Amino acid sequence: MVEIERKFLVKSEAFKEEAFKQTRISQGFLNTNKERTVRVRLKGEHGFITVKGISSKNGVSRFEWEKEIPKVEAEALLELCEPSIIDKTRYEIKKGNHIFEVDEFYGENSGLIVAEIELNSENETYIKPDWLGVEVTGDVRYYNSLLSKQPFKSWNKEL
């Protein structure tokens, strides 16, 4: 139940040509405490509830528990979430033995595109696609829970 993940900015839309799947996602947060985040997600026709723990010092790993729930329950829970629902499309791209999940955000986070890769260990090697940009693993500004409170469009643009 430990998630090991690296996160990157994306420097071009070339990933769209390589995607084998894309899914619209709406997600909200019942709790955004950094020590325990509770997320509700609609991913296509499926609902999920997820609990995440505090990240390691380097931001690469943290506790994660997720359970699929009926779509109707996820829709009801989204109504109870803290303000600002995240809206995005997730593209899945296979590179070697891994799958990159690339999220293109909309609304107040429009203009932000972030790629994530889940690994089996913090030092596992992987193939880096040409469209992969700067690593932002551990930068809490890119956590969806923070993007719901401090959207990308409100940042002072230093990127």
C-alpha positions as MATLAB code, in Angstrom:
seq = 'MVEIERKFLVKSEAFKEEAFKQTRISQGFLNTNKERTVRVRLKGEHGFITVKGISSKNGVSRFEWEKEIPKVEAEALLELCEPSIIDKTRYEIKKGNHIFEVDEFYGENSGLIVAEIELNSENETYIKPDWLGVEVTGDVRYYNSLLSKQPFKSWNKEL';
ca = [
       0.000    0.000    0.000;
       2.971    2.285   -0.504;
       2.882    4.301   -3.708;
       6.245    5.107   -5.300;
       5.799    7.774   -7.917;
       7.774   10.411   -9.799;
       6.124   13.514  -11.262;
       7.208   15.711  -14.187;
       6.035   18.687  -16.153;
       5.314   17.989  -19.820;
       6.978   20.189  -22.441;
       4.930   19.309  -25.541;
       1.656   17.678  -26.537;
       3.455   14.898  -28.456;
       2.316   12.468  -25.725;
      -1.211   12.590  -27.191;
      -0.024   10.784  -30.322;
       1.458    8.002  -28.176;
      -1.509    7.543  -25.812;
      -3.304    4.205  -25.896;
      -6.082    5.404  -23.562;
      -7.631    8.655  -22.377;
     -10.186    9.160  -19.615;
     -11.954   12.234  -18.247;
     -11.559   12.583  -14.468;
     -13.394   14.714  -11.913;
     -12.080   14.632   -8.394;
     -12.626   16.379   -5.124;
     -11.248   16.191   -1.619;
     -13.137   15.384    1.554;
      -9.970   16.193    3.511;
      -6.785   17.958    2.365;
      -4.750   17.667    5.555;
      -1.184   16.962    4.360;
      -0.909   14.005    6.764;
      -4.023   12.297    5.387;
      -5.765   13.290    2.196;
      -9.141   11.751    1.313;
     -10.008   11.975   -2.377;
     -13.196   11.102   -4.281;
     -12.797   10.487   -8.005;
     -15.018    9.861  -10.998;
     -12.873    8.237  -13.661;
     -15.050    7.660  -16.691;
     -17.929    5.511  -15.440;
     -16.122    4.362  -12.280;
     -16.005    5.879   -8.801;
     -13.129    5.663   -6.335;
     -12.286    6.761   -2.826;
      -8.619    7.137   -1.932;
      -6.718    7.846    1.273;
      -3.140    9.099    0.976;
      -0.660    9.572    3.788;
       2.177   12.047    4.203;
       4.956   11.895    1.605;
       8.512   10.794    2.300;
      11.112   13.583    2.583;
      11.996   13.330   -1.115;
       8.314   13.162   -2.098;
       8.706    9.884   -4.020;
       6.696    7.542   -1.782;
       3.687    7.615    0.498;
       0.882    5.433    1.835;
      -2.059    5.045   -0.542;
      -5.273    3.069   -0.147;
      -7.910    3.079   -2.882;
     -11.248    1.345   -3.283;
     -13.662    1.370   -6.198;
     -17.140    2.535   -5.236;
     -20.359    2.791   -7.256;
     -20.514    5.814   -9.573;
     -23.662    7.111   -7.859;
     -21.877    7.078   -4.476;
     -18.871    8.918   -5.912;
     -21.200   11.554   -7.393;
     -22.894   12.001   -4.005;
     -19.544   12.266   -2.185;
     -18.291   14.858   -4.691;
     -21.149   17.071   -3.492;
     -19.634   16.954    0.041;
     -16.082   17.788   -1.048;
     -14.150   20.905   -0.209;
     -14.540   23.696   -2.806;
     -12.933   23.441   -6.241;
     -13.296   20.143   -8.087;
     -10.330   19.133  -10.260;
     -11.239   18.481  -13.915;
      -8.712   16.794  -16.198;
      -8.127   14.241  -18.928;
      -5.698   11.425  -18.176;
      -3.694    9.976  -21.049;
      -1.903    6.659  -20.618;
       1.337    6.077  -22.531;
       3.413    2.894  -22.421;
       7.199    3.293  -22.402;
       9.178    0.106  -21.940;
       7.805   -1.727  -18.887;
       6.053    1.342  -17.485;
       2.971    3.418  -18.096;
       3.112    7.183  -17.844;
      -0.118    8.858  -16.777;
      -0.298   12.362  -18.230;
      -2.928   14.713  -16.809;
      -4.094   17.697  -18.852;
      -5.957   20.033  -16.507;
      -8.929   22.303  -17.263;
     -10.704   25.200  -15.572;
      -8.594   27.114  -13.058;
      -5.708   24.678  -13.677;
      -5.839   25.051  -17.457;
      -2.382   25.184  -19.020;
      -0.913   22.641  -16.607;
       0.129   19.237  -17.940;
       1.796   16.801  -15.529;
       3.134   13.266  -16.100;
       3.450   10.619  -13.392;
       5.088    7.223  -13.389;
       4.608    4.598  -10.680;
       7.657    2.526   -9.820;
       8.403   -0.599   -7.782;
      11.354    1.046   -6.013;
      12.648    4.593   -5.618;
      15.763    3.804   -7.670;
      14.060    1.879  -10.486;
      15.138    2.953  -13.966;
      12.670    3.877  -16.698;
      12.649    5.242  -20.238;
      12.199    9.032  -20.381;
      10.079   10.167  -23.331;
      11.170   13.249  -25.326;
       8.084   15.188  -24.167;
       8.986   14.739  -20.487;
      10.120   17.991  -18.876;
      11.413   19.086  -15.490;
      10.897   16.735  -12.539;
       8.592   18.171   -9.860;
       8.416   15.141   -7.560;
       7.945   16.355   -3.998;
       6.883   19.864   -5.033;
       3.592   20.106   -3.144;
       2.243   22.796   -5.508;
       1.634   19.989   -8.025;
      -0.367   17.795   -5.637;
      -3.977   17.707   -6.801;
      -5.106   18.449   -3.246;
      -3.193   21.743   -3.357;
      -4.218   22.510   -6.945;
      -7.823   22.416   -5.730;
      -6.997   25.224   -3.243;
      -4.299   27.127   -5.133;
      -5.037   26.604   -8.832;
      -2.310   26.863  -11.444;
      -3.810   30.052  -12.967;
      -3.306   31.865   -9.625;
       0.443   31.183   -9.441;
       3.083   33.761  -10.163;
       4.414   32.277  -13.389;
       8.014   31.277  -12.805;
       7.895   28.181  -15.020;
];
